[in-house]
Amino acid sequence: MASKNDKKLTSKQKNRKLFLGMFLSIVTLAILVCTFFGIVSGKISRYYVRSEALRVAENLSAEMCDDIQTCIDSINIFANFAKKNNDVNALSEVLTAVSKDLEYADSFYYATIKSRFEKGGIYLDSDKDFKPEPSWEPRNFDWFKDTISANGEIVFQEPEIDETDNSLSMTIAKAVLDSRSKPIGIVGTDILMEDLSDFVDEFKIAENTRIFIVTSDGTYITNPDASKIMNANYFDETKAKIEAETYFSQESETFSDTKTYYAYSKIGISPWYVVIEGDINEFTSAIHSMVYVVEVFALLFALVASFFNLSTIRKLRKDEQLMGQTLFEDRKSVV
């Protein structure tokens, strides 16, 4: 009787080992495959999101560059005309013509070094609603002085509050030089920061992607929080552990750390950059979830398959035993 129980116990142990061998083999293979898939897909996702961030940064930069270049072209056209012509009517017609297609320009204007109240002094503005105070003189402002001192180079002024309507605007200007390269005035255009911010908001990579335009030292030019524009610094708030002096080392670049992706692109000849950052988990979480689901299904499949295989093997063994018993009985009858 003890021998029979030992035999049954041995059979159970064999079945248990057989089951665990099949089950663990399938589960191990499934886990290895899923882990490999997760690692590879994670790397692909990181590469994709970095490439996509750089693409968006460069596209946004290119579109802004086109708009800025249109402003610069209009400024250059007017400057070349004004250096040879001081007829107010002719200058007014040219100013109207070159300013009509500027999408983000709030106004386009020309002011001579001479006061507008002096003989030969001129001030023209495409904004017909602008009615300056009698004491208002362009040449008294820093943007005018800075532009004159740039000797005919394009100047990008930092955004500031327009005292006429309290809007935040940024000036792009150039000094008009006569035939002897002496400044006779400046021509410039104002770009509304609100329009620029709305334009930036049209670009998206993922729901929580953050896109800004900043100066070379990181000062915000656009930000959903208007109080931060020209007051807060991107490098004080970004998750990237890098200094402003070394961040913008190339025209454009993208990189990532364990949790966040980054990209930037310089906007043409301006001293501004498009910067982008966002959470990698927005792209990889779906893949990780899919891997977990596949692993759970693989576990269930391994369990069902192992029971099925074990049941099949046990049935085959019974059939083999029955066949062996039959052959043994037939042989005995022959003998």
Number of C-alpha atoms within 10 A of each C-alpha: 6 7 8 9 10 11 12 12 12 12 12 12 12 12 16 12 12 15 20 16 12 18 21 15 14 19 19 15 13 20 19 13 15 20 16 13 15 19 14 12 16 19 13 13 17 23 16 13 26 23 17 15 28 24 18 22 27 24 15 22 24 16 14 19 18 14 17 22 15 17 26 19 13 23 27 21 14 22 24 13 15 25 19 12 12 14 11 15 9 12 18 16 10 16 25 16 13 19 22 13 13 17 13 19 24 18 19 26 21 26 23 23 22 17 17 17 11 8 8 13 16 19 20 18 20 19 12 8 7 11 10 10 8 7 6 12 17 21 18 11 10 11 20 24 15 16 25 24 13 14 16 19 13 19 22 19 18 15 19 16 11 13 8 10 8 9 14 20 22 22 22 23 30 29 33 30 20 16 8 7 12 14 21 17 26 27 27 29 26 21 22 20 23 18 17 18 18 13 15 20 15 8 15 14 16 14 9 11 17 19 27 23 27 23 20 16 17 23 21 25 29 25 24 15 8 15 10 15 20 19 10 15 18 21 18 13 8 13 15 17 10 10 12 15 10 8 16 18 9 10 12 19 20 21 18 18 13 9 12 17 25 26 25 28 26 26 23 17 11 16 15 21 26 26 27 23 24 24 20 22 17 16 16 19 12 11 18 19 12 14 20 16 13 16 19 15 13 19 19 14 16 21 19 13 16 21 16 13 16 18 14 12 14 13 12 12 12 12 12 12 12 12 12 12 12 12 12 11 12 11 10 9 8 6 6
